[in-house]
Amino acid sequence: MSKPSAPRREADNEAKAVLRTIRVSPRKLDLVAATIRGKKAASAVNELTFSKKRIAQDVKKALSSAIANAENNHNLDVDRLIVAEASVGKSLAMKRFHTRGRGKAASVVKPFSHLTIVVRERAEAEDK
């Protein structure tokens, strides 16, 4: 006998995609995530496509995955999707050192991040 499956954490009109261990600091990633929060999914994809930030392409992949999850797994209408949530969290941090003069060393921290994107289907009334 196995454990009963856990109930879904998202609502029925939501889909989620998680991108883990991204090689960028959470502070920089949150700047890109802030540009797409609350926007229509198509508009957010366009904005990420033409962004000059390096990490925007990875965020675009995660957003495309969330849209695909909504369409294929939850049967949501892609044209009515909005980015309900784009949250960023800390992951591990590689610790390295940089050699300095006179036999000394300076620490270098290379942080990683997690990104969670939730897309939500708007109701019919909200469209108008």
Backbone as CSV, one residue per row, in Angstrom:
resi,resn,N_x,N_y,N_z,CA_x,CA_y,CA_z,C_x,C_y,C_z
1,MET,0.824,-1.189,0.000,0.000,0.000,0.000,0.865,1.248,0.000
2,SER,0.499,2.207,-0.794,1.274,3.432,-0.861,0.518,4.580,-0.222
3,LYS,1.225,5.676,-0.049,0.594,6.861,0.522,-0.405,7.442,-0.468
4,PRO,-1.458,8.064,0.036,-2.375,8.750,-0.893,-1.669,9.964,-1.505
5,SER,-1.999,10.260,-2.751,-1.334,11.373,-3.424,-1.745,12.695,-2.776
6,ALA,-0.800,13.604,-2.728,-1.055,14.906,-2.114,-1.958,15.733,-3.029
7,PRO,-2.828,16.545,-2.451,-3.680,17.388,-3.297,-2.842,18.460,-3.998
8,ARG,-3.327,18.937,-5.105,-2.656,19.966,-5.882,-2.594,21.271,-5.110
9,ARG,-1.445,21.929,-5.093,-1.297,23.163,-4.337,-1.834,24.370,-5.080
10,GLU,-1.820,24.308,-6.413,-2.326,25.416,-7.205,-3.830,25.261,-7.409
11,ALA,-4.454,26.361,-7.780,-5.884,26.324,-8.101,-6.079,25.613,-9.440
12,ASP,-7.332,25.342,-9.779,-7.627,24.635,-11.019,-7.322,25.466,-12.250
13,ASN,-7.274,26.780,-12.109,-7.003,27.641,-13.264,-5.551,28.119,-13.292
14,GLU,-4.639,27.396,-12.634,-3.234,27.780,-12.570,-2.329,26.640,-13.021
15,ALA,-1.172,27.009,-13.533,-0.127,26.048,-13.884,1.210,26.645,-13.453
16,LYS,2.181,25.762,-13.184,3.436,26.211,-12.595,4.616,25.576,-13.299
17,ALA,5.727,26.284,-13.320,7.007,25.746,-13.789,8.094,26.243,-12.842
18,VAL,9.023,25.362,-12.510,10.104,25.696,-11.581,11.437,25.459,-12.278
19,LEU,12.302,26.446,-12.215,13.651,26.334,-12.763,14.611,26.412,-11.582
20,ARG,15.370,25.367,-11.363,16.224,25.288,-10.181,17.699,25.429,-10.538
21,THR,18.452,25.941,-9.589,19.909,26.067,-9.670,20.340,26.806,-10.932
22,ILE,19.914,28.049,-11.040,20.294,28.914,-12.147,21.527,29.698,-11.724
23,ARG,22.510,29.767,-12.592,23.772,30.402,-12.237,23.696,31.921,-12.398
24,VAL,22.970,32.551,-11.479,22.862,34.006,-11.414,22.424,34.355,-9.997
25,SER,22.760,35.535,-9.542,22.375,35.913,-8.187,20.872,36.182,-8.130
26,PRO,20.244,35.910,-6.995,18.802,36.151,-6.875,18.421,37.603,-7.114
27,ARG,19.281,38.505,-6.756,18.995,39.934,-6.922,18.882,40.306,-8.408
28,LYS,19.793,39.778,-9.230,19.744,40.056,-10.665,18.560,39.356,-11.327
29,LEU,18.282,38.140,-10.890,17.170,37.384,-11.464,15.835,38.033,-11.122
30,ASP,15.734,38.610,-9.936,14.480,39.248,-9.527,14.178,40.488,-10.366
31,LEU,15.203,41.167,-10.861,14.991,42.315,-11.747,14.285,41.883,-13.031
32,VAL,14.683,40.736,-13.579,14.059,40.227,-14.806,12.661,39.693,-14.499
33,ALA,12.522,38.997,-13.368,11.215,38.444,-12.999,10.205,39.556,-12.737
34,ALA,10.660,40.678,-12.215,9.758,41.797,-11.922,9.178,42.406,-13.187
35,THR,9.889,42.285,-14.300,9.396,42.879,-15.550,8.218,42.112,-16.130
36,ILE,8.032,40.847,-15.728,6.943,40.055,-16.318,5.788,39.807,-15.359
37,ARG,5.923,40.135,-14.091,4.851,39.887,-13.124,3.590,40.642,-13.500
38,GLY,2.450,39.939,-13.532,1.162,40.567,-13.776,0.846,40.837,-15.234
39,LYS,1.745,40.514,-16.139,1.503,40.776,-17.560,0.845,39.576,-18.229
40,LYS,0.277,39.802,-19.410,-0.229,38.693,-20.216,0.954,37.826,-20.628
41,ALA,0.700,36.540,-20.792,1.782,35.603,-21.082,2.478,35.935,-22.402
42,ALA,1.711,36.256,-23.435,2.305,36.576,-24.738,3.160,37.835,-24.657
43,SER,2.690,38.826,-23.922,3.432,40.070,-23.750,4.724,39.823,-22.968
44,ALA,4.660,38.966,-21.981,5.842,38.651,-21.179,6.893,37.918,-22.015
45,VAL,6.451,37.003,-22.882,7.388,36.283,-23.755,8.074,37.267,-24.702
46,ASN,7.307,38.215,-25.260,7.895,39.223,-26.151,8.922,40.074,-25.420
47,GLU,8.600,40.467,-24.209,9.525,41.310,-23.444,10.820,40.573,-23.141
48,LEU,10.726,39.289,-22.798,11.923,38.513,-22.490,12.740,38.235,-23.751
49,THR,12.071,38.094,-24.892,12.777,37.832,-26.147,13.727,38.971,-26.491
50,PHE,13.286,40.210,-26.265,14.086,41.357,-26.655,14.828,42.020,-25.499
51,SER,14.890,41.350,-24.360,15.620,41.887,-23.219,17.124,41.735,-23.437
52,LYS,17.895,42.685,-22.930,19.350,42.629,-23.082,20.020,41.860,-21.947
53,LYS,19.258,41.470,-20.933,19.835,40.725,-19.805,20.145,39.295,-20.240
54,ARG,21.287,38.767,-19.812,21.701,37.413,-20.180,20.720,36.364,-19.674
55,ILE,20.216,36.539,-18.480,19.385,35.528,-17.843,17.963,35.511,-18.398
56,ALA,17.604,36.504,-19.196,16.240,36.597,-19.735,15.879,35.382,-20.587
57,GLN,16.855,34.781,-21.253,16.557,33.604,-22.087,16.165,32.405,-21.228
58,ASP,16.805,32.241,-20.075,16.429,31.151,-19.167,15.056,31.392,-18.555
59,VAL,14.741,32.637,-18.233,13.426,32.978,-17.690,12.360,32.725,-18.757
60,LYS,12.689,33.029,-20.002,11.757,32.783,-21.112,11.465,31.289,-21.266
61,LYS,12.496,30.460,-21.097,12.302,29.005,-21.168,11.357,28.528,-20.071
62,ALA,11.545,29.052,-18.858,10.684,28.664,-17.742,9.254,29.124,-17.973
63,LEU,9.083,30.335,-18.501,7.743,30.847,-18.791,7.080,30.024,-19.892
64,SER,7.833,29.665,-20.912,7.289,28.821,-21.981,6.881,27.455,-21.447
65,SER,7.637,26.938,-20.506,7.300,25.659,-19.880,6.011,25.765,-19.074
66,ALA,5.835,26.875,-18.352,4.603,27.073,-17.584,3.400,27.186,-18.507
67,ILE,3.572,27.872,-19.633,2.488,28.002,-20.610,2.148,26.643,-21.208
68,ALA,3.178,25.855,-21.526,2.949,24.513,-22.070,2.272,23.607,-21.046
69,ASN,2.651,23.726,-19.780,1.998,22.947,-18.724,0.524,23.313,-18.625
70,ALA,0.231,24.600,-18.738,-1.156,25.061,-18.653,-1.985,24.495,-19.802
71,GLU,-1.394,24.499,-20.992,-2.126,24.046,-22.175,-2.285,22.531,-22.201
72,ASN,-1.196,21.809,-21.964,-1.212,20.355,-22.148,-1.685,19.568,-20.930
73,ASN,-1.308,20.021,-19.733,-1.640,19.254,-18.533,-2.940,19.682,-17.879
74,HIS,-3.309,20.974,-18.019,-4.471,21.491,-17.295,-5.565,22.028,-18.205
75,ASN,-5.377,21.918,-19.527,-6.386,22.326,-20.517,-6.857,23.766,-20.327
76,LEU,-5.910,24.683,-20.140,-6.242,26.099,-19.996,-6.067,26.806,-21.339
77,ASP,-6.779,27.910,-21.512,-6.703,28.687,-22.753,-5.456,29.577,-22.722
78,VAL,-4.566,29.369,-23.679,-3.283,30.077,-23.698,-3.462,31.581,-23.900
79,ASP,-4.481,31.975,-24.651,-4.688,33.393,-24.952,-5.133,34.192,-23.731
80,ARG,-5.646,33.520,-22.705,-6.131,34.235,-21.515,-5.218,34.078,-20.306
81,LEU,-3.989,33.613,-20.518,-3.059,33.405,-19.406,-2.349,34.698,-19.025
82,ILE,-2.185,34.887,-17.720,-1.360,35.973,-17.199,-0.311,35.379,-16.265
83,VAL,0.780,36.106,-16.079,1.821,35.662,-15.149,1.379,36.098,-13.759
84,ALA,0.825,35.167,-12.998,0.291,35.488,-11.680,1.407,35.674,-10.664
85,GLU,2.481,34.896,-10.816,3.541,34.913,-9.812,4.861,34.573,-10.482
86,ALA,5.896,35.305,-10.159,7.262,35.007,-10.603,8.161,35.243,-9.405
87,SER,8.415,34.185,-8.653,9.171,34.346,-7.414,10.580,33.775,-7.558
88,VAL,11.499,34.407,-6.861,12.908,34.053,-6.926,13.384,33.694,-5.532
89,GLY,14.181,32.643,-5.436,14.719,32.237,-4.147,16.199,31.907,-4.246
90,LYS,16.850,31.865,-3.107,18.268,31.532,-3.062,18.472,30.035,-3.216
91,SER,19.583,29.665,-3.816,19.994,28.275,-3.901,21.383,28.188,-3.269
92,LEU,22.172,27.248,-3.726,23.502,27.110,-3.152,24.406,28.250,-3.593
93,ALA,25.549,28.369,-2.956,26.539,29.377,-3.337,27.911,28.713,-3.353
94,MET,28.539,28.711,-4.531,29.889,28.154,-4.625,30.853,29.156,-4.015
95,LYS,31.751,28.659,-3.188,32.719,29.541,-2.552,34.090,29.269,-3.172
96,ARG,34.665,30.300,-3.725,35.967,30.219,-4.365,36.878,31.272,-3.742
97,PHE,38.147,31.277,-4.133,39.011,32.332,-3.629,39.831,32.913,-4.760
98,HIS,40.195,34.162,-4.562,40.977,34.927,-5.528,42.295,35.253,-4.852
99,THR,43.401,34.837,-5.442,44.694,35.088,-4.812,45.044,36.576,-4.891
100,ARG,45.595,37.069,-3.817,45.978,38.471,-3.723,47.479,38.560,-3.423
101,GLY,47.956,39.742,-3.298,49.381,39.938,-3.039,49.790,39.498,-1.644
102,ARG,51.075,39.228,-1.476,51.684,38.845,-0.190,51.073,37.585,0.410
103,GLY,50.679,36.648,-0.432,50.178,35.362,0.045,48.799,35.392,0.650
104,LYS,48.064,36.449,0.408,46.715,36.548,0.953,45.691,36.050,-0.057
105,ALA,44.443,35.932,0.392,43.363,35.484,-0.493,42.094,36.257,-0.171
106,ALA,41.269,36.467,-1.180,39.969,37.121,-1.003,38.888,36.121,-1.417
107,SER,37.807,36.085,-0.665,36.767,35.113,-0.983,35.886,35.623,-2.120
108,VAL,35.439,34.699,-2.974,34.531,34.989,-4.076,33.341,34.054,-3.916
109,VAL,32.156,34.618,-3.834,30.946,33.812,-3.697,30.198,33.838,-5.022
110,LYS,29.902,32.655,-5.569,29.182,32.550,-6.833,27.794,31.995,-6.546
111,PRO,26.788,32.865,-6.418,25.466,32.411,-5.998,24.650,31.786,-7.132
112,PHE,23.723,30.917,-6.746,22.753,30.292,-7.643,21.353,30.664,-7.154
113,SER,20.353,30.502,-8.016,18.984,30.901,-7.685,17.978,29.846,-8.120
114,HIS,16.768,29.958,-7.580,15.611,29.183,-8.017,14.573,30.159,-8.547
115,LEU,13.821,29.746,-9.562,12.769,30.581,-10.139,11.490,29.768,-10.235
116,THR,10.390,30.323,-9.739,9.076,29.687,-9.832,8.136,30.634,-10.562
117,ILE,7.531,30.139,-11.638,6.590,30.946,-12.411,5.232,30.259,-12.383
118,VAL,4.202,31.016,-11.985,2.823,30.517,-11.965,2.015,31.359,-12.940
119,VAL,1.357,30.674,-13.888,0.463,31.374,-14.820,-0.973,31.023,-14.460
120,ARG,-1.858,32.014,-14.606,-3.260,31.837,-14.232,-4.142,32.231,-15.410
121,GLU,-5.212,31.469,-15.596,-6.173,31.796,-16.646,-7.169,32.801,-16.096
122,ARG,-7.328,33.925,-16.807,-8.275,34.943,-16.372,-9.693,34.479,-16.636
123,ALA,-10.625,34.952,-15.817,-12.024,34.627,-16.023,-12.559,35.417,-17.209
124,GLU,-13.711,35.003,-17.719,-14.346,35.671,-18.859,-14.652,37.132,-18.539
125,ALA,-15.085,37.397,-17.313,-15.470,38.753,-16.922,-14.278,39.694,-16.894
126,GLU,-13.078,39.166,-16.547,-11.882,39.993,-16.466,-11.376,40.382,-17.847
127,ASP,-11.713,39.617,-18.874,-11.243,39.913,-20.226,-11.786,41.233,-20.741
128,LYS,-12.993,41.585,-20.345,-13.651,42.783,-20.868,-13.382,43.978,-20.030
